[in-house]
Amino acid sequence: MSISIDWLAFLQVFAAALIGAASIVTFYALGLRLLVRSGHAPVVSPAEFTDAITVISEKELKRAEKQAAKAAKKSPLTDGQKRLALIGAYACFVMCAAAVVAGILIIVIGH
């Protein structure tokens, strides 16, 4: 019994996976960058797990929130530019979600 590998199909799947992963990461990073530029820096509250250490202390959280508020006040962007950056950030996150949903649908439907 001989096994034959369709190398062209393998390369097509590899290229699609590489392009898909790179585009999702790019849109997510761009969305985070625009979110910060719009003055909405994401600050994550401390996460505590059983039998694990705290990721960030309350003091560090307050300092990070204070720094984010200070950076938002020092932003050279106008209110319109900040609003446009926020809309762009949300658009990037929507593109990420759409790419993930499209990938899941391709797997489920099979085409």
C-alpha positions, 0 to 999 in steps of 0.5 A, a space after each residue: 500500500 502506497 501513501 500519496 501526499 498532495 503537497 500543493 494542498 498541504 502548502 495551501 492549508 499551511 499558507 491559509 493558517 499562517 495568513 489567518 493567524 498573522 491577520 488575527 494577531 495583527 488586528 488584535 495588536 492594532 486594536 489594543 494600540 488604538 484603544 490605548 491611543 483613544 485614552 481607554 487603556 485596559 487595566 486588569 484587576 488582580 486575579 487570584 487563584 487557589 494555591 497560586 500567587 496574585 498576579 498584581 497587587 491592589 497597590 500596583 493596580 491603583 498605580 496602573 490606573 493612575 498612570 493610565 488616567 495621567 497618560 489619557 490627559 496628556 494625549 495630544 489627540 483631539 476628542 474627535 481623533 480619540 473617538 476615531 481611534 476608539 471606533 478603529 479599535 472596536 473595528 479591529 476587534 470585530 475583524 478578529 471575532 469575524 475571522 475566528 467565527 469564519 474559521 469555526 464555520 469553515 471547520 463545522 460546515 467543511 467547505 
